[in-house]
Amino acid sequence: MSNRPRVARSPLSRLAGMLAAVALTVPLVGVVGSATAGAQSVEAGALGEQLRALEDSDDFGHHVTEALDGHNGPPGAPGPPAAVQTNIDCRPTPTRPRPVILVHGTFDNGPDTMPRLGEPLRRQGFCVIAPTLGAYAGNPARGGLDSIVGASGPQLAEVIDRVRVHTGAEQVDLVGYSQGAAIAGYTTKVLRPGAVGRVVSVGGYWGGDNSGLVPEDVPPEAAGVALWAANLRGLAELAPNSPMLTAWNGLEGSPYLPGVEYTLIATRGDTVLPPERSFVPGPGVRTLVTEDVCGGGPTSHGGMADDQRTHALVSGALGGAGGC
């Protein structure tokens, strides 16, 4: 926990802190006695009360409502993963030899990510593919929920294989947004070493410092039950010392694979993953703060994907035109 003086939080900042706590800092949940017990614990506990009280937040409120109302599947029992549709309707070119696979964040999907992060690249001649990963069969358009180790990572690995076979490309490049950066990083290093040339992270998590994120009045065990009951398994695996992070960092203690080019992009306006939480140093890793490189003011976590400065930095990191 941070030693900084405790200050009053606005509803939005409290909610962002709780979601970040759920996403990053709570112990990895192993087993909840039953789906019903987990749901009852969430609804009756202190975290459930605070989340319910903050549902009118513009940025996150509807996600909280949907999770508690079962939109991520029956609490604690989401069902099997959804099949992954990989639409490959482009070919790499001599100037853009690597296909680009977009890896969306939590609650998101490929079709919604393509207009924000994919189309700016397509206009520069990149071959861009945007699958939906980590969705449950009951709601295949809501991705980024299932386990990274058990679902999203292997699904991305299969997409990489299909894209390489279909296009004839030796390697692909990955652009990961939010949780998608962790999925991309884990898959690159653990599941498909040698198959990825570049990884670009947009507001992503790489195992960095997350001290001070958990509000002092939210018991970690309550956050853990909420995480499990809300079927946010991928986020649970981003908890410190989780088996997924241990496997990702390996014996060398680094999330990075030698020989891969990594570019990490963040903004100080991001209350969930600002630079101090998003940036993890490593040999040859570039870190870019949008407002420092391109000027202007900071934006939000959600706003990064729509920011033209982000688009320029992503393009430049992939060998495109770049320029702010």
C-alpha positions as CSV (number, residue, x, y, z in Angstrom):
1,M,0.0,0.0,0.0
2,S,1.0,3.6,-0.6
3,N,2.3,5.7,2.3
4,R,0.8,8.8,0.8
5,P,-1.9,10.7,2.9
6,R,-5.4,9.4,2.3
7,V,-7.6,11.8,0.5
8,A,-11.3,11.8,-0.3
9,R,-12.1,10.1,-3.6
10,S,-14.7,11.1,-6.2
11,P,-17.1,8.3,-7.1
12,L,-15.3,7.8,-10.4
13,S,-11.8,7.5,-8.9
14,R,-13.1,5.2,-6.2
15,L,-14.7,3.0,-8.8
16,A,-11.6,3.0,-11.1
17,G,-9.5,2.1,-8.1
18,M,-11.8,-0.8,-7.2
19,L,-11.8,-2.1,-10.7
20,A,-8.1,-1.8,-10.9
21,A,-7.9,-3.6,-7.6
22,V,-10.0,-6.4,-9.0
23,A,-8.0,-6.5,-12.2
24,L,-4.5,-6.2,-10.8
25,T,-3.9,-6.6,-7.1
26,V,-6.2,-9.2,-5.4
27,P,-5.0,-12.7,-4.8
28,L,-5.7,-15.1,-7.5
29,V,-9.0,-16.9,-6.7
30,G,-8.7,-20.7,-6.7
31,V,-12.1,-22.2,-5.9
32,V,-15.3,-20.6,-4.8
33,G,-17.6,-23.1,-3.0
34,S,-20.3,-22.7,-5.5
35,A,-21.5,-20.2,-8.1
36,T,-24.5,-19.4,-5.9
37,A,-22.4,-18.8,-2.8
38,G,-20.0,-16.6,-4.8
39,A,-22.9,-14.5,-6.2
40,Q,-24.4,-14.1,-2.8
41,S,-21.1,-13.0,-1.3
42,V,-20.7,-10.3,-4.0
43,E,-24.2,-9.0,-3.5
44,A,-24.1,-9.0,0.3
45,G,-20.5,-7.9,0.9
46,A,-19.0,-4.5,1.3
47,L,-17.6,-4.5,-2.2
48,G,-21.0,-5.3,-3.7
49,E,-22.6,-2.5,-1.9
50,Q,-19.9,0.0,-3.0
51,L,-20.1,-1.2,-6.6
52,R,-23.9,-0.9,-6.6
53,A,-23.6,2.6,-5.2
54,L,-21.3,3.6,-8.1
55,E,-23.1,2.2,-11.0
56,D,-24.0,5.6,-12.4
57,S,-20.3,6.3,-13.3
58,D,-20.0,7.4,-16.9
59,D,-16.8,5.4,-17.6
60,F,-17.3,2.1,-15.8
61,G,-20.8,2.0,-14.3
62,H,-22.5,0.0,-17.0
63,H,-19.7,-2.6,-16.8
64,V,-20.3,-3.0,-13.1
65,T,-24.1,-3.3,-13.6
66,E,-23.7,-5.9,-16.3
67,A,-21.3,-8.1,-14.3
68,L,-23.4,-8.1,-11.2
69,D,-26.5,-8.8,-13.3
70,G,-25.0,-11.8,-15.0
71,H,-24.0,-10.4,-18.4
72,N,-20.7,-12.2,-18.1
73,G,-22.6,-15.4,-17.7
74,P,-24.2,-17.0,-14.6
75,P,-22.0,-15.8,-11.7
76,G,-19.3,-18.3,-11.1
77,A,-20.4,-20.6,-13.9
78,P,-19.9,-18.9,-17.3
79,G,-20.0,-22.0,-19.4
80,P,-17.6,-23.0,-22.2
81,P,-15.5,-20.6,-24.3
82,A,-16.9,-19.2,-27.6
83,A,-15.4,-20.3,-30.9
84,V,-13.0,-17.8,-32.4
85,Q,-13.7,-16.4,-35.8
86,T,-10.6,-15.3,-37.7
87,N,-11.5,-13.3,-40.8
88,I,-8.3,-12.9,-42.9
89,D,-9.3,-10.7,-45.9
90,C,-5.9,-9.1,-46.6
91,R,-2.4,-9.9,-47.6
92,P,0.9,-8.4,-46.4
93,T,2.9,-6.4,-49.0
94,P,6.7,-6.0,-49.5
95,T,6.5,-2.6,-47.6
96,R,4.2,-4.1,-44.9
97,P,5.5,-7.7,-44.7
98,R,4.0,-8.6,-41.3
99,P,0.2,-9.0,-40.7
100,V,-1.0,-7.1,-37.6
101,I,-3.2,-8.8,-35.1
102,L,-5.2,-6.6,-32.8
103,V,-5.7,-8.0,-29.2
104,H,-8.6,-6.2,-27.6
105,G,-9.2,-5.5,-23.9
106,T,-11.7,-6.6,-21.2
107,F,-15.4,-6.5,-22.3
108,D,-14.3,-5.7,-25.8
109,N,-14.2,-7.6,-29.1
110,G,-12.4,-7.6,-32.5
111,P,-15.1,-5.9,-34.6
112,D,-15.3,-3.0,-32.1
113,T,-11.6,-2.7,-31.9
114,M,-11.0,-2.6,-35.7
115,P,-12.4,0.9,-36.3
116,R,-10.5,2.4,-33.4
117,L,-7.0,0.8,-33.7
118,G,-7.2,-1.1,-37.0
119,E,-8.6,1.2,-39.6
120,P,-5.8,3.8,-39.1
121,L,-3.3,1.0,-39.9
122,R,-5.3,-0.3,-42.8
123,R,-5.2,3.1,-44.4
124,Q,-1.4,2.9,-44.4
125,G,-1.5,-0.5,-46.1
126,F,-1.2,-2.8,-43.2
127,C,-2.9,-6.2,-43.3
128,V,-4.9,-6.1,-40.0
129,I,-6.8,-8.9,-38.3
130,A,-9.0,-8.4,-35.3
131,P,-10.3,-11.6,-33.6
132,T,-12.5,-11.8,-30.5
133,L,-10.7,-13.7,-27.7
134,G,-11.6,-14.9,-24.2
135,A,-15.4,-14.8,-24.7
136,Y,-17.9,-17.3,-23.3
137,A,-20.2,-19.1,-25.7
138,G,-23.2,-17.5,-24.0
139,N,-22.1,-14.1,-25.1
140,P,-19.5,-14.4,-27.9
141,A,-19.3,-10.6,-28.5
142,R,-18.1,-9.9,-25.0
143,G,-14.4,-10.8,-25.0
144,G,-11.5,-10.5,-22.6
145,L,-13.2,-12.4,-19.8
146,D,-12.0,-15.9,-19.8
147,S,-8.6,-17.2,-18.6
148,I,-5.5,-16.0,-20.4
149,V,-3.8,-19.3,-19.8
150,G,-6.8,-21.5,-20.6
151,A,-8.5,-19.6,-23.3
152,S,-7.3,-16.2,-24.6
153,G,-3.6,-17.1,-24.9
154,P,-4.1,-20.4,-26.7
155,Q,-6.8,-18.8,-28.9
156,L,-4.4,-16.0,-29.9
157,A,-1.7,-18.6,-30.6
158,E,-4.1,-20.4,-33.0
159,V,-4.9,-17.2,-34.7
160,I,-1.2,-16.5,-35.2
161,D,-0.8,-19.9,-36.7
162,R,-3.7,-19.4,-39.1
163,V,-2.6,-16.0,-40.2
164,R,0.9,-17.2,-40.9
165,V,-0.3,-20.1,-43.0
166,H,-3.0,-18.1,-44.8
167,T,-0.7,-15.1,-45.7
168,G,2.7,-16.9,-45.9
169,A,4.2,-14.4,-43.5
170,E,7.1,-15.7,-41.4
171,Q,6.0,-13.5,-38.4
172,V,3.2,-11.3,-37.3
173,D,3.0,-8.2,-35.2
174,L,0.7,-7.7,-32.3
175,V,-1.1,-4.6,-30.9
176,G,-2.6,-5.2,-27.5
177,Y,-4.9,-2.8,-25.8
178,S,-5.4,-2.9,-22.0
179,Q,-5.6,-6.6,-20.9
180,G,-4.9,-7.4,-24.5
181,A,-1.3,-6.3,-24.0
182,A,-0.8,-9.0,-21.4
183,I,-2.5,-11.6,-23.6
184,A,-0.2,-10.5,-26.5
185,G,2.9,-10.5,-24.3
186,Y,2.2,-13.9,-22.7
187,T,1.4,-15.5,-26.0
188,T,4.5,-14.1,-27.7
189,K,6.9,-15.3,-25.0
190,V,5.4,-18.5,-23.7
191,L,3.2,-20.0,-26.5
192,R,4.7,-18.8,-29.8
193,P,8.3,-17.7,-29.4
194,G,9.7,-16.8,-32.8
195,A,6.4,-16.2,-34.4
196,V,6.0,-12.5,-33.4
197,G,8.3,-9.6,-34.5
198,R,6.8,-6.6,-32.7
199,V,4.5,-6.1,-29.8
200,V,2.9,-2.7,-29.3
201,S,1.1,-2.1,-25.9
202,V,-1.6,0.6,-25.6
203,G,-2.4,1.2,-22.0
204,G,-1.4,-2.3,-21.1
205,Y,-0.3,-4.2,-18.0
206,W,3.2,-5.9,-17.9
207,G,3.4,-6.8,-14.2
208,G,4.6,-3.4,-13.0
209,D,4.1,-1.7,-9.6
210,N,0.4,-1.4,-8.6
211,S,0.8,-0.2,-5.0
212,G,-1.8,2.1,-3.7
213,L,-4.5,0.9,-6.1
214,V,-6.6,-1.0,-3.6
215,P,-8.8,1.3,-1.4
216,E,-8.1,0.6,2.3
217,D,-11.7,-0.2,3.0
218,V,-12.0,-3.0,0.4
219,P,-10.9,-6.3,1.9
220,P,-8.9,-8.3,-0.7
221,E,-11.0,-11.4,-0.1
222,A,-14.1,-9.5,-1.0
223,A,-12.5,-8.3,-4.2
224,G,-11.4,-11.8,-5.0
225,V,-14.9,-13.2,-4.5
226,A,-16.3,-10.4,-6.7
227,L,-13.7,-11.2,-9.4
228,W,-14.6,-14.9,-9.5
229,A,-18.3,-14.3,-9.3
230,A,-18.2,-11.8,-12.1
231,N,-16.4,-14.4,-14.3
232,L,-13.4,-12.1,-15.0
233,R,-10.9,-14.9,-15.0
234,G,-8.4,-13.2,-17.3
235,L,-8.1,-10.3,-14.9
236,A,-7.6,-12.6,-12.0
237,E,-4.5,-14.0,-13.7
238,L,-3.0,-10.5,-13.6
239,A,-2.8,-10.7,-9.8
240,P,0.8,-10.5,-8.4
241,N,2.5,-13.9,-8.2
242,S,-0.3,-15.6,-10.1
243,P,0.7,-18.8,-12.0
244,M,0.2,-16.9,-15.3
245,L,2.6,-14.1,-14.4
246,T,5.1,-16.6,-13.0
247,A,5.0,-18.5,-16.3
248,W,5.1,-15.3,-18.3
249,N,8.2,-13.9,-16.5
250,G,10.0,-17.2,-16.4
251,L,13.2,-17.9,-14.6
252,E,14.7,-14.7,-16.0
253,G,12.1,-12.6,-14.3
254,S,11.1,-10.6,-17.4
255,P,7.9,-10.5,-19.5
256,Y,10.0,-9.8,-22.6
257,L,11.3,-12.2,-25.2
258,P,14.8,-11.4,-26.6
259,G,14.6,-10.6,-30.3
260,V,11.1,-9.1,-30.2
261,E,10.6,-5.3,-30.5
262,Y,8.4,-3.9,-27.7
263,T,6.8,-0.5,-27.6
264,L,4.7,0.5,-24.6
265,I,2.4,3.5,-24.9
266,A,0.6,5.1,-22.0
267,T,-0.9,8.5,-20.9
268,R,-0.9,10.1,-17.5
269,G,-4.6,10.6,-17.7
270,D,-5.2,6.9,-17.4
271,T,-6.4,6.2,-13.9
272,V,-6.2,2.4,-14.3
273,L,-2.8,1.9,-16.1
274,P,-0.8,5.2,-16.1
275,P,2.9,5.0,-17.1
276,E,4.1,4.1,-13.6
277,R,2.0,0.9,-13.7
278,S,2.1,0.2,-17.4
279,F,5.8,0.6,-18.0
280,V,8.2,-2.2,-17.1
281,P,11.8,-1.7,-18.2
282,G,13.7,-4.2,-20.3
283,P,16.5,-4.4,-22.9
284,G,15.4,-2.6,-26.1
285,V,11.9,-1.8,-24.7
286,R,10.6,1.6,-25.8
287,T,8.2,3.5,-23.5
288,L,6.2,6.4,-24.9
289,V,3.8,8.8,-23.1
290,T,1.5,10.3,-25.7
291,E,1.4,13.8,-24.3
292,D,5.2,13.9,-24.0
293,V,5.9,12.7,-27.5
294,C,3.1,14.4,-29.4
295,G,2.1,17.3,-27.1
296,G,-1.4,18.1,-26.0
297,G,-3.0,16.9,-22.8
298,P,-3.4,13.5,-21.3
299,T,-6.4,11.3,-22.1
300,S,-8.2,8.5,-20.4
301,H,-7.7,4.7,-20.4
302,G,-10.7,4.3,-22.7
303,G,-9.8,7.4,-24.8
304,M,-6.4,6.1,-25.8
305,A,-7.9,3.8,-28.5
306,D,-9.6,6.7,-30.2
307,D,-6.7,9.2,-29.8
308,Q,-5.0,10.1,-33.1
309,R,-1.7,10.5,-31.2
310,T,-2.0,6.8,-30.2
311,H,-2.7,5.8,-33.8
312,A,0.4,7.7,-34.9
313,L,2.6,6.1,-32.3
314,V,1.3,2.6,-33.0
315,S,1.9,3.1,-36.7
316,G,5.4,4.3,-36.1
317,A,6.2,1.4,-33.8
318,L,5.1,-1.0,-36.6
319,G,7.3,0.7,-39.2
320,G,4.6,2.9,-40.6
321,A,4.4,6.6,-41.2
322,G,4.1,7.5,-37.6
323,G,4.3,11.2,-36.7
324,C,2.0,13.1,-34.5
